[in-house]
């Protein structure tokens, strides 16, 4: 293998010839503009710029020209710019009007091609163009540079470094539909004295000078995948290529870019040097730089602006695949992720991100629903990401809540969910032409996507530039309790709740063992929470996760709370527990957080029906209240009817609404405005006798016109069981079949069960001031709330001292029947009586 000492000898020999430097910078970089040398916003452009001889002051053959790329927007160079470049001599000092073009006959075509193919230069770097036909500049006349450009698609603006020439020295025509003819150009759109700073490169007559190392500074800690960067000193001859040496060994030879991306270096200290060469010879080696490789990898160095990993609008969800060949590190957990933000903010802001990591065999996404299921991934972060004021072009570092052990066999998929309404602008991405390595959804109008059921996404042949920091695995088991709080929400009184899981993680080597003695509950309602005894004891292997179920059986009405304490190796981990215990008889079915408009849709005539199973209810009884969980509001006034039916059905089949509702019991009718969130209660006009099997709850809304409204209600998915059906038509009596799905609305109902001999006195009427000795009749309205007929009951009147003053035996009263019972009474004396 060639060694650097041999190269030094060649370079010394190469320095025996040469006279002077050959790159001339015309004008200083004093600002930037977007319309010269070309204006990229529209499809077509023709521009001329005039440079004074005094600014060049060099005679010779120009082989390359360069323009300074100040900065640019999204996709500014994607797909390429098709340029034709002309150079020519002129005696003129300025342009006198917007039609005062230099005739094309006086110019020479020196280049025709695409600039660049896929990637533009980084911000604040030169865009270099090698001329097809070198141009001899006489250093007597002024120089005209003309460019005719056609742009593929519609790229964003590119801004170029410029200076003030003093006189009007630039003309530019730009148009979306008209392609200008350089031989007969139209009236220019702009005439200006601000023209682009340019470099003219003349043929080499000497070897280049030693390169100057730009980045990193000595002893900087870097990841594999990062780049080393250098530049030629001012006044150096131009170069054909560079040789890069790491630890004295050549790792790249004759490369054109002035940066090198290293990979596969072992952790620890390293040295680097660069040698430049051209047709005349080679430079001396640069000074020796030093850097330290830390565990991890940096992937991507492109400068393409994309709404990845998060969109610039309110809410977004994205997934990106990073290949195993790009990572290549085994047996070390991922602890930090960093993304390169190239946005800007004058005030600073933060937005909430949720990040998931997972393994996948996928190398690309193939269609707009080709999401990796988030259920197959691990949530590693949930919290705010802060962007500082007056700062951009910075790495945003995120320390994960939970380390993730990458297996170095599969590819790595990273999902990022931005769930707070805050613009985040763009991040730097690297193009992956022909390979859709990312899929994303970004919503401007406030629709928050659900990562567990994401909408159609947009495929992108890019991946965000990323740093993945890893660290060595601890040698001893370390307990990480990933769950900090559990809220059980509404829970039925004196019934065991559905479980909520606490996730435990062993971040370390060896087994981590827990028994019942490691767990305890403290707090005001500690006795109402419990761990499933089947979960203990626990043994967690290295980097293994386990979920343990926690239950609550509430016998204290209202809000209750406690703390689960997990103690291991002298350290205590606390999990806050809370629940809302519903009043006796209230039953909550469904805890899902997904949202839909049903059951109170406002699309002309809408109907929604759901099956709730016997095991979700508490046996037979009387239902007198229903409630649905409203998640977002509107001010719409919605006419509705509610129907109930006992059933043996376990799933929905498509059926017309008239057929479906036939035989159901209407229990409520009215108008409802969903203007508050939370449980919306409906006291039934007619209580319903539930017999103990499955139950159908149906709601019909007759808004009469289409109105999206904006209100939504929470529902729970039922997997493959289609237990919900909905209808939406423009006709009141449509014969369209319903559409079954598994989106069952969360519901709360009040069920009075095990009732017997339950009799209620609803009202009493009669004379308030009866005359003594005069027979008076009082009418008492009673109702049978039980599930059986009552035939042996007495209705009594009581005096002010609760003494019985009259009574009658009531007639037979059927279940849920109401009637009036007459009680005769003759007051014996004057004074207070009933």
ZIUR-V802846 format. One line per field, one symbol per residue. ss: DSSP state (a for helix, b for strand, c for the rest). phi: phi as a letter, one per 20 degrees, with the letter a starting at -180 (. if undefined). psi: psi as a letter, one per 30 degrees, with the letter a starting at -180 (. if undefined). A space follows every 50 residues. Layout:
BEGIN
ss = ???
phi = ???
psi = ???
END
This chain:
BEGIN
ss = ccbaaaaaaaaaaaccccccccbbbbccccbbbccccccccccbbbbbbb bcaaaacccbbbbbbbbbbbbbccccccccbbbbbbbbbbcccccccccc cccaaacbbbbbbbbcccccccccbbbbbbbbbbbbbccccbbbbbbbbb bccccccbbbbbbbcccccbbbbbbccccccaaacccccbbbcbbbcbbb bbcccccccccbbbbccccbbbbbccbbbbbcccccccccbbbbbbccbb bbbbbcccbbbccccccbbbbbbbbbbccccbccccccbbbbbbbbbbbc cccbbbccccccccbbbbbbbbcaaaacccccbbbbbbbbbcccccccbb bbbbbbbbbbcccccccccccccaaacbbbbbbbbbbccccccbbbbbbb bbbbbcccccbbbbbbbbccccccccbbbbbccccccbbbbbbccccccc aaaccccbbbcbbbcbbbbbbcccccccbbbcccbbbbbbbccccccccb bbbbbbcccccbbbcaaabbbbcccaaabbbcaaaccbbbccccbbbbbb bbcccccbbbbbbbbbbbccbbbbbbbbbbbccccbbbbccccbbbcccc ccbbbbbbbbbbcaaaccccbbbbbbbbbbbbccccbbbbbbbbbbbccc cccccbaaaaacccbbbbbbbbbccccbbbbbbbbbbbbbcccbbbbbbb bbbbbbcccccbbbbbbccccccbbbbbbcccccccbcbbbcbbbcbbbb bbbcccccbbbbbbbcccccccccbbbbbbbbbbcccccbcccbbbbbcc cccbbbbbbcccbccccbbbbbbbbbcccccccc
phi = .fdfffffffffffefcpcbfcddeeneedabcdccfbdefdfcbcbccd dfgfeelbdqeedbccceefabeflfdfnndedcdccaebefdadebfde ffgffeddfdbbrdcefcdeffgmceedceffcgceeeldefddddcdcc dfmcfffdddfbbeendfcccbdbbfddefegfbfffffccbeecffcdd ddgfcbffeffefebefgmfecegnedecbbffgnfffceacddcclndf dbcleefebcedbmeffpebdbbccdbbferdeffffeecbdedfqbdcn cfcefbfcfcfeefcbbbccddfgfedmcdmcfedbccdeedebbecmab bedcdccaebffdbedbfceffgffeddfdbbrfdddfflbblbeeecef fcfceeeldefddddcdedcfbfcldcfcdfcgncfeccbcccedneefd gebfffddfcebbffbddedbffgecfcedefedbcdfmfcfflcgfffd ddedbeereneddccgfedbdcofcgfedbefffedfccdfgledbdded cccecdfnfcbacedddblnddddcfdbadefggnecdcocfdfcbffed fcdmcccbccddegfeddnfrdecbcbceedbdbdfedfbcdccbfbdfd becgbffgffefnfefdbbrccdfdcenfdecfffcgdeeeoefcddccd dcfnbebfmofbcfcdfdmeeedcbccbbedfdfdfffdfbdeegfbccd cedlebledceeaccqffcfefndfcddddecceeeecfdccbcdcdcef elefdaabeffgcfgmecbddedebdfecfpgce
psi = kklfeeeeeeeeefgfllellgkkjjkljfallgfkfljfelfkkkkkkk kkeffdhkkakkfllkkjjellakgfgkflkjkkkkllllflflkflfgh kkkffflkkfkkakkaeeklllkhlkjkjkkejlkkkfgellkkjkkjkk kkbillkkkkklljfeljgkkkkkkefjjkjffikakkekklfjlkkkkk klkkgllllklkkekllkgkkllkflkkkllklkfllllflkkkkkhgkk fkkhkelhlkkklgklkakllllkkklafeallllllklklkklkakkkk glgkklhkfllfaellklkkkkleffdgklgkkkfkkkkjkgakkfflll lkkkkkklkkfkflkflgghkkkffglkkfkjakkkklkhkailkjkjkk eklkjkfgellkkkkkjjgkikkfbllklkkikfjjflklkkkfggjjlj ffilakakkkhlkkkkkjkllkkkflkkkkjfkfkkjfakkkkhkklllk kkkkkjilllkjkkaeffklkllfheffllkkfffllkjklkgklkkkkk lkjkgjkaklllkkkjkkhgkkkkjkklljjllkfkkkjkglflllfkgi lhicjkkkkkkklefflhllakkgklkljkflllgkjjklkkklkklfkf lkkklleeeefkflkkfkkakkjigllakjkjkkejkkjkffblkkkkkk kieflkjfdfklkklkkgbfjigkklkjlfkehkgkkljkagijkkkklj jjlhkkhjkkjelklakfilkkgkkkkkkkklkjflglkkgilkklkkaf ggkkflllkllkjlkgkklkkkjkkjkelllkd.
END
